[in-house]
């Protein structure tokens, strides 16, 4: 039954994420890729409005209404079928969809390997977002705390609510949740295809290098497989950049309004869109507004549409939880008081750590992640570089190349001064404000928080330079191979580890100095944080097993009675979390969360298939290509004055 639901949810996702928006966008005089990306963005916004309206105003009808929402989307797809076929015939659209399909299959293959999420000190986010989705799916009481004792307004709800719609028409299982989040998180590839001529002003477009760079990049794959929300935010932000620039050039109010609406939607997915919202609001008012035709109507359209969209969440949150909880509980954008020292010291330290890898100037920090398992130690060292460093998040070779290419592109005399100024301000503002927005002092860097959109555009720029020279091709291929081996394949293999008869990677109940304990290090241990992710996955099941084992250990020995009582108290607290956070979900699902990778157990077949696919992709990438597919992309000059030439 679950397998059928998994097979059904993918086409439902494709239809619902495209058809409603395309019904309205298809008549616009936009390019094919603009229509595709715009349709997806508008579809997700419409799904949010429909799902949120049901959640707030008709909670008793939520399950039936979610079926109705999906049915309406299917009807919309039937209505736009002919126009959709015409859209897919556009070469760039067809290539982008093929690339997305490959990345989706590639990422689902990686998910079949993963049995425990892990990586350095990353813990709990995957579980938190699953509980948030269940919060909206089952309409938990408003005062239900979020896993980790967060408040509900600490994260915006859009992606969780969208996932809840699809879990409502299938089943509230984590495997389905993984597939839904993966589908949404990979959507950022599509606006990156749209952005190819934007970031490099190229007229020769080849999608293969971008597909390969994305598939081999550890940050892309981590954000796609780990069930959190920043990649979908990057989808909205990158689309907003493309629409904003196109609307600026073509003096098109629809594109301009669409860009700001996309930013507002990104903010409802993850607050990391906040710095971009601030930048574009300032840039529009200070630079663009005075040159716009019908500027007051355009400004009113932007303010009204974005205000209504954002108001759906913030007005409800303020009314339900209060102003303080709504605006002060988030730790990503709000500086808060998490760091007790000077704000300038915090910002400077985070900026330094985000640019210079920690192992260069303070390698002692890596001792926190030294574990008996050699593969896990190597994985954590690589993970900290790939996931948190602003430069190397784009690849060990790709990152420095991106910086080099960026300098060359910005110095290009063919690029208008106003465009160079725009990109310089956007990049500088995003880095400084994005890093300053972190409320914590993070000693390994914060490149993974608000800067993901800029980093994905960096990967897009890297792909555009692939065919410039043969030496660049080989350098990118070598970098992809290195990144895949250290940051994707090794990472997946460590997350694949599970206890066997010969290896105990996750220790259970033990006794030391007359006290019961769990998670003690053994010769194969993969780390305390990873152990906590493993325990969280099945804590209800393990708590019962360990309490029963503790009861049998030296039964009748009064010297162990006190230790038994203390241990049972701790385990009972863990069992109580099922009611506190989950309202009995663990009890209804056998006491544990099942990953998609658990279906394949100890099998190495998915790992072998992934390695074969990687070799094939690298081989295809390395083969000399005489010329990429040529697609004429008209580039109009940026409008800098309201006066027309006569």
C-alpha positions in Angstrom: 0.0 0.0 0.0 2.8 2.4 0.9 4.6 1.6 -2.3 1.5 2.5 -4.3 1.1 5.7 -2.4 4.8 6.6 -3.1 4.3 5.9 -6.8 1.1 8.0 -6.8 2.5 11.0 -4.9 5.1 11.9 -7.6 2.6 12.5 -10.5 0.3 14.3 -8.1 3.1 16.6 -7.0 3.9 17.3 -10.6 0.3 18.1 -11.5 -0.4 20.2 -8.5 2.8 22.1 -8.6 2.3 23.2 -12.2 -1.3 23.1 -13.5 -3.1 25.7 -11.3 -0.5 28.4 -11.9 -0.1 27.6 -15.6 -3.8 28.1 -16.0 -3.2 31.8 -15.4 0.4 32.2 -16.6 0.0 30.5 -20.0 -1.4 33.7 -21.7 1.4 35.9 -20.6 4.0 37.0 -23.2 6.8 35.3 -21.3 9.5 32.9 -22.4 9.0 29.2 -22.0 11.2 28.9 -19.0 9.6 32.0 -17.4 6.2 30.4 -17.9 7.4 27.1 -16.4 9.0 28.6 -13.3 6.2 31.2 -12.9 3.6 28.5 -13.1 5.3 26.5 -10.4 5.6 29.5 -8.1 2.0 30.6 -8.6 0.8 27.0 -8.2 2.5 26.7 -4.8 1.2 30.0 -3.7 -2.4 29.0 -4.7 -2.0 25.7 -3.0 -0.8 27.5 0.1 -3.8 29.9 0.0 -6.2 27.1 -0.4 -4.7 24.8 2.2 -4.2 27.6 4.7 -7.7 28.8 4.2 -9.1 25.3 5.0 -6.7 25.0 8.0 -7.8 28.3 9.5 -11.5 28.4 8.6 -12.7 24.8 8.1 -10.4 22.5 10.2 -13.1 19.9 10.5 -13.2 19.5 6.7 -9.4 19.5 6.2 -8.9 15.9 5.0 -11.8 16.1 2.5 -10.8 19.6 1.4 -7.3 18.4 0.7 -8.7 15.7 -1.6 -10.8 18.5 -3.2 -7.7 20.7 -3.7 -5.8 17.9 -5.5 -8.9 17.1 -7.6 -9.2 20.8 -8.7 -5.5 20.7 -9.7 -6.0 17.6 -11.8 -9.0 19.3 -13.5 -6.8 22.4 -14.2 -4.2 20.1 -15.7 -6.8 18.7 -18.1 -7.9 22.2 -19.0 -4.4 23.3 -19.9 -3.2 20.1 -21.4 -2.8 21.4 -25.0 -0.9 24.5 -23.9 1.3 22.4 -21.6 2.2 20.2 -24.5 3.2 23.2 -26.5 5.3 24.5 -23.6 7.2 21.3 -23.4 8.1 21.5 -27.1 10.2 24.6 -26.3 13.8 23.3 -26.3 15.0 25.0 -23.2 11.9 23.9 -21.3 12.3 20.3 -22.4 16.0 20.3 -21.5 15.2 21.8 -18.0 12.5 19.3 -17.3 14.7 16.4 -18.4 17.5 17.7 -16.1 15.1 18.0 -13.2 13.8 14.5 -13.8 17.3 13.2 -13.8 18.1 15.0 -10.5 14.9 13.7 -8.9 15.7 10.1 -9.8 19.4 10.6 -8.7 18.3 12.1 -5.3 15.7 9.4 -4.7 18.4 6.8 -5.3 20.5 8.6 -2.6 17.5 8.4 -0.3 17.4 4.7 -0.6 20.9 4.5 0.9 20.3 6.8 3.9 19.1 5.2 7.1 20.1 7.8 9.7 20.5 11.5 8.9 23.8 12.8 10.2 26.6 15.2 9.6 28.9 17.0 12.1 26.7 18.8 14.7 23.4 18.8 12.6 20.6 17.3 14.6 16.9 17.4 14.8 15.9 19.7 11.9 14.7 16.7 9.8 12.5 15.6 12.7 11.3 19.0 13.5 9.9 19.6 10.0 8.2 16.3 10.0 6.4 17.1 13.3 5.5 20.6 11.9 3.9 18.9 8.9 2.0 16.6 11.2 1.0 19.7 13.3 -0.8 21.1 10.3 -2.0 17.7 8.9 -3.7 16.6 12.1 -4.5 20.0 13.4 -2.7 19.6 16.7 -3.7 22.0 19.5 -2.2 25.4 18.9 -0.2 25.2 22.1 1.6 22.0 21.1 5.4 22.7 21.3 7.5 21.9 18.3 10.1 19.2 18.6 13.2 20.8 20.3 10.8 23.0 22.3 10.5 25.6 19.6 7.4 27.7 19.3 5.3 27.3 16.2 6.1 30.8 14.8 9.8 30.1 15.0 9.6 28.8 11.4 7.2 29.9 8.6 4.7 27.2 7.6 4.3 27.2 3.9 6.3 24.1 2.9 5.1 22.1 5.8 1.5 22.9 5.0 2.0 22.0 1.3 3.5 18.7 2.4 0.5 18.1 4.7 -1.8 18.3 1.7 0.0 15.4 0.0 0.2 13.4 3.2 -3.5 13.9 3.6 -4.3 12.2 0.3 -1.8 9.4 1.0 -0.6 8.5 4.5 1.3 10.3 7.3 4.4 8.3 6.9 8.0 9.6 6.9 8.9 7.9 3.6 6.2 9.8 1.8 7.3 13.0 3.6 10.8 12.5 2.3 9.7 12.2 -1.3 7.5 15.3 -1.1 10.2 17.4 0.4 12.8 16.1 -2.1 10.5 17.0 -4.9 10.0 20.6 -3.6 13.7 21.1 -2.7 14.9 20.2 -6.2 12.7 22.7 -7.9 15.5 25.3 -7.4 17.2 23.7 -10.4 14.5 25.2 -12.8 15.0 28.9 -12.1 18.8 28.2 -12.2 18.2 27.1 -15.8 16.3 30.4 -16.4 19.2 32.3 -14.8 21.9 31.0 -17.1 21.8 33.9 -19.5 21.2 36.3 -16.6 24.4 35.5 -14.7 26.7 35.2 -17.7 25.0 36.9 -20.6 25.6 33.8 -22.7 23.7 32.9 -25.9 24.8 29.2 -26.0 23.0 27.2 -23.4 23.9 23.6 -22.4 22.0 22.1 -19.5 24.2 19.1 -19.0 27.0 20.9 -17.0 24.4 22.4 -14.7 22.8 19.0 -14.1 26.2 17.4 -13.4 27.3 20.2 -11.1 24.1 20.0 -9.1 24.1 16.2 -8.9 27.8 16.2 -7.6 27.5 19.1 -5.3 27.3 18.1 -1.6 25.3 21.2 -0.5 22.7 20.6 -3.2 22.3 17.0 -2.3 22.3 17.6 1.4 19.5 20.3 1.1 17.5 17.9 -1.2 17.7 14.8 1.0 17.7 16.4 4.5 14.0 17.3 5.1 14.2 21.0 5.6 13.1 24.0 3.6 15.9 26.3 2.4 16.1 24.9 -1.1 12.5 25.8 -1.9 13.2 29.3 -0.5 16.1 29.5 -3.0 13.7 28.5 -5.8 11.6 31.6 -5.0 14.5 33.9 -4.5 16.3 33.0 -7.7 13.1 33.2 -9.7 12.5 36.6 -8.1 15.9 37.8 -9.2 15.2 36.7 -12.8 11.8 38.3 -12.9 13.0 41.5 -11.3 15.8 41.9 -13.8 13.6 41.0 -16.7 10.9 43.3 -15.5 13.4 46.1 -15.1 14.8 45.7 -18.6 11.5 45.3 -20.3 9.7 47.8 -18.2 7.1 45.1 -17.4 5.0 45.5 -14.3 3.7 41.9 -14.4 7.2 40.5 -14.1 8.2 43.1 -11.5 5.2 42.3 -9.4 5.7 38.6 -9.9 9.3 39.0 -8.6 8.2 40.6 -5.4 5.4 38.1 -4.9 8.0 35.3 -5.3 10.1 36.9 -2.6 7.1 37.0 -0.3 6.4 33.3 -0.9 10.1 32.5 -0.2 9.7 34.3 3.1 6.8 32.1 4.0 8.9 29.0 3.3 12.0 30.0 5.3 13.0 33.3 6.9 16.4 33.1 5.1 14.7 35.0 2.3 14.5 38.0 4.6 17.8 39.7 3.5 16.7 39.4 -0.2 13.3 41.0 0.6 15.1 43.9 2.2 17.6 44.4 -0.6 15.1 44.3 -3.4 12.7 46.6 -1.6 15.5 49.2 -1.1 16.8 48.8 -4.6 13.4 49.2 -6.2 12.5 52.3 -4.2 16.0 54.0 -4.4 17.1 53.0 -7.9 14.3 51.6 -10.1 11.1 53.3 -8.9 11.7 56.7 -10.4 12.2 55.3 -13.9 9.1 53.1 -14.0 6.1 53.8 -16.2 2.9 53.7 -14.2 5.1 53.5 -11.1 2.4 54.2 -8.5 0.1 51.5 -9.9 3.0 49.1 -10.0 4.0 50.0 -6.4 0.4 49.5 -5.3 0.2 46.1 -7.0 3.4 45.0 -5.3 2.3 46.2 -1.9 -1.2 44.7 -2.1 -0.3 41.3 -3.4 2.7 40.8 -1.1 0.8 42.2 1.8 -2.1 39.9 1.3 0.2 36.8 0.9 2.3 37.6 4.0 -0.7 38.6 6.0 -2.2 35.1 5.7 0.5 33.9 8.0 1.6 36.8 10.1 -1.9 38.1 10.9 -3.0 34.6 12.1 0.2 34.1 14.0 -0.1 37.4 15.8 -3.7 36.7 16.6 -2.9 33.2 17.9 0.5 33.5 19.5 1.1 37.2 20.0 3.5 39.7 18.5 6.5 38.6 20.5 6.3 34.9 19.7 5.6 35.7 16.0 8.6 38.0 15.5 11.1 37.1 18.2 11.1 33.3 18.3 13.0 32.8 15.1 16.8 32.2 15.3 17.7 32.4 11.6 17.0 36.0 10.8 16.4 37.6 14.2 19.7 38.4 15.8 18.2 37.8 19.2 20.3 37.4 22.3 21.7 33.9 21.7 25.2 35.3 21.7 26.2 37.0 24.9 29.3 38.9 23.5 29.6 41.9 21.2 27.5 41.8 18.1 30.4 43.1 16.0 32.6 40.3 17.3 29.9 37.7 16.5 29.4 39.1 13.0 33.2 39.4 12.3 33.8 35.9 13.6 31.0 34.3 11.6 32.2 36.2 8.5 35.7 35.0 8.9 34.6 31.4 9.6 32.3 31.4 6.6 35.1 32.4 4.2 38.2 30.8 5.7 37.8 27.1 6.5 38.1 26.4 10.2 40.9 23.8 9.7 43.1 26.6 8.3 43.2 28.9 11.3 41.7 26.9 14.2 42.0 23.1 13.5 41.5 22.4 17.2 37.7 23.0 16.7 37.6 19.8 14.6 38.4 17.8 17.7 34.7 18.0 18.7 34.0 15.6 15.8 36.8 13.1 16.3 35.2 9.7 16.7 36.5 6.1 16.6 35.0 5.4 13.2 37.5 6.7 10.6 35.0 7.0 7.8 32.7 9.1 10.0 35.5 11.4 11.1 36.6 12.0 7.5 33.0 12.6 6.5 32.5 15.2 9.3 35.7 17.0 8.4 34.5 17.2 4.7 30.9 18.0 5.8 32.0 21.1 7.8 33.8 22.5 4.7 31.2 21.6 2.1 28.1 22.7 4.1 29.2 25.9 5.9 31.9 27.7 3.9 30.6 30.3 1.5 33.2 29.4 -1.2 33.7 25.7 -0.8 30.0 25.1 -0.5 30.2 25.4 -4.3 32.9 22.7 -4.5 36.6 22.4 -3.6 37.5 23.2 -7.2 34.3 24.8 -8.3 34.2 27.4 -5.5 37.5 29.1 -6.3 36.6 28.9 -10.0 33.3 30.6 -9.4 35.1 33.5 -7.7 37.5 33.8 -10.6 34.6 33.6 -13.2 32.6 36.2 -11.2 35.4 38.7 -11.3 35.8 38.2 -15.0 32.1 38.5 -15.7 31.8 41.7 -13.6 34.8 43.2 -15.4 33.3 42.4 -18.8 33.1 45.7 -20.7 30.0 44.3 -22.6 28.0 44.3 -19.3 26.4 47.6 -18.6 27.5 49.5 -15.6 24.1 49.5 -14.0 24.0 45.7 -14.1 27.5 45.4 -12.6 26.5 47.8 -9.8 23.4 45.7 -9.2 25.2 42.4 -8.8 28.0 44.0 -6.7 25.5 45.4 -4.3 23.3 42.2 -4.2 26.3 40.0 -3.5 27.8 42.3 -0.9 24.5 42.9 0.8 23.6 39.3 0.9 26.9 38.2 2.4 27.2 40.9 5.1 23.5 41.1 6.1 22.9 37.4 5.7 25.8 36.5 8.0 25.0 39.3 10.4 21.4 38.0 10.7 22.5 34.8 12.4 21.7 35.0 16.0 24.4 32.6 17.0 28.2 32.5 17.0 28.8 29.5 14.7 32.5 28.5 14.7 32.3 26.6 11.4 30.6 29.3 9.3 27.0 30.1 8.3 27.3 29.8 4.6 24.4 27.3 4.7 21.8 29.7 6.2 20.8 32.7 4.1 23.4 32.5 1.3 22.1 29.3 -0.5 20.5 31.3 -3.3 23.7 33.2 -4.1 25.7 30.0 -4.0 23.3 28.2 -6.3 23.7 31.1 -8.8 27.4 30.6 -8.4 27.0 27.0 -9.5 24.9 28.2 -12.4 27.7 30.6 -13.4 30.2 27.8 -13.1 28.2 25.6 -15.5 28.1 28.5 -18.1 31.8 28.5 -18.3 32.2 24.8 -18.9 32.6 24.9 -22.6 34.9 27.9 -22.7 38.1 25.9 -22.7 39.1 22.3 -22.5 41.2 22.9 -19.4 38.2 24.4 -17.6 36.1 21.4 -18.6 38.6 19.0 -17.1 39.0 21.1 -14.0 35.2 21.1 -13.4 35.0 17.4 -14.0 37.8 16.7 -11.6 36.2 18.9 -9.0 32.8 17.2 -9.5 34.5 13.8 -9.0 36.2 15.0 -5.8 33.1 16.6 -4.4 31.0 13.5 -5.2 33.4 11.2 -3.5 33.9 13.1 -0.3 30.7 15.0 0.0 28.0 12.9 -1.5 29.0 9.3 -1.7 30.9 9.0 1.5 28.3 11.1 3.3 25.5 8.7 2.0 27.5 5.6 3.0 28.1 6.9 6.6 24.3 7.6 6.8 23.7 4.1 5.6 25.5 2.5 8.5 23.4 0.4 10.9 24.3 -2.2 13.6 25.2 -5.7 12.4 26.4 -8.8 14.1 30.0 -7.7 13.7 29.8 -3.9 14.0 28.0 -1.8 16.6 27.9 1.8 15.2 25.2 2.8 17.7 25.6 1.4 21.1 22.6 0.6 23.3 22.2 0.0 27.0 25.4 -0.3 29.1 26.5 -0.2 32.7 29.4 1.8 34.0 30.3 2.4 37.7 27.0 1.0 38.8 24.9 3.2 36.6 22.9 2.6 33.4 23.8 4.5 30.4 23.2 4.5 26.6 25.2 5.7 23.7 28.6 5.0 25.2 31.5 5.1 22.6 32.6 1.8 21.2 35.3 0.9 18.6 32.9 1.5 15.7 31.0 4.6 17.1 30.1 7.3 14.6 29.6 10.2 17.1 27.3 11.4 19.8 25.3 13.7 17.6 24.8 11.0 15.0 23.8 8.7 17.8 21.1 11.1 18.9 19.7 11.3 15.4 19.6 7.5 15.5 18.0 7.4 18.9 15.4 10.0 18.0 14.4 7.9 15.0 13.2 5.1 17.2 13.2 6.4 20.7 9.8 5.0 21.8 10.8 1.5 20.6 14.3 1.6 22.2 13.0 3.1 25.5 10.7 0.2 26.0 13.4 -2.3 25.1 16.1 -0.7 27.3 13.8 -0.4 30.3 12.9 -4.1 30.0 16.6 -5.0 29.7 17.5 -2.8 32.7 14.8 -4.5 34.8 16.4 -7.9 34.1 20.0 -6.7 34.8 21.0 -8.1 38.3 17.4 -8.3 39.2 16.9 -8.4 43.0 20.2 -6.6 43.6 19.3 -3.6 45.8 22.5 -1.8 44.8 21.0 -1.4 41.2 17.5 -0.3 42.3 18.5 3.4 42.5 20.3 3.3 39.2 17.2 1.5 37.7 14.9 4.1 39.0 17.0 7.0 37.6 17.3 5.3 34.2 13.6 4.5 34.0 12.8 8.1 34.8 14.9 9.3 31.9 13.3 6.8 29.5 9.8 7.7 30.7 10.5 11.3 29.8 11.4 10.2 26.3 8.3 8.1 26.1 6.2 11.1 27.2 7.5 13.1 24.2 5.2 11.0 22.0 2.2 12.7 23.6 3.9 16.1 24.1 5.1 16.6 20.6 3.5 13.9 18.4 0.1 13.2 20.0 0.6 9.5 19.7 2.1 9.3 16.2 4.9 7.0 17.4 2.5 4.7 19.2 0.5 4.4 16.0 3.6 3.6 13.9 5.4 0.9 15.8 7.4 3.3 18.0 9.9 4.4 15.2 10.3 6.5 12.1 10.9 4.5 8.9 13.2 6.0 6.3 13.0 5.2 2.6 16.5 3.7 3.0 15.2 1.3 5.6 13.2 -0.5 2.9 16.6 -1.7 1.4 18.2 -2.6 4.8 21.9 -3.6 4.6 21.8 -4.0 0.8 24.6 -2.2 -1.1 22.8 -2.3 -4.4 21.6 1.3 -4.2 25.2 2.4 -3.4 26.6 0.4 -6.4 23.9 1.9 -8.7 24.8 5.4 -7.5 28.5 4.8 -8.1 27.8 3.5 -11.6 25.5 6.5 -12.4 28.2 8.9 -11.2 30.9 7.3 -13.3 28.5 7.5 -16.3 27.7 11.1 -15.7 31.3 12.1 -15.2 32.3 10.2 -18.4 29.5 12.0 -20.4 30.6 15.3 -18.9 34.3 14.7 -19.8 33.7 13.8 -23.4 34.6 16.6 -25.8 31.6 18.4 -27.2 32.0 20.3 -30.4 29.3 22.8 -29.6 26.4 22.9 -27.1 22.8 23.4 -28.2 22.4 27.0 -29.4 19.4 28.9 -28.1 19.0 32.5 -28.9 18.2 34.4 -25.8 17.5 38.1 -26.5 19.2 40.4 -24.0 17.7 43.8 -23.9 19.6 46.7 -22.3 18.7 47.7 -18.8 16.2 50.6 -18.6 17.9 53.4 -16.7 15.8 56.3 -17.8 12.2 57.0 -18.5 13.0 59.1 -21.6 12.8 57.4 -24.9 15.2 58.0 -27.7 14.0 60.0 -30.6 
